[in-house]
Amino acid sequence: MLRSQLIERLVETHPHLPRSVVEAALNAILNEITDSLAKGSRIEIRGFGSFFGRARQARTGRDPRTGEAVPVFAKRVPRFRASNLLLDRLNHHTTPG
């Protein structure tokens, strides 16, 4: 689902709210998640999952075109772990085996 599709769905399910308010609310939520991750915080949304940052070590990579060694610097990457409730909803219709 694209961001624009999410906004459309929210506007459809909450017709009493103007599109600009829905868009501003979504932007505020996403900005807060992004800012918190940038500060190193963990974000937990009960029943949905948690967002957190994970450190990656510096390493030596290879340029696929030339095969030349290229330094890859240490960095933090966002991670998401789904809640059990979300996992149950995703797998509700599947049967083992």
Helices and strands as residue ranges (DSSP letters): H 3-13, H 19-38, E 43-45, E 49-56, E 59-62, E 69-72, E 75-82, H 84-90
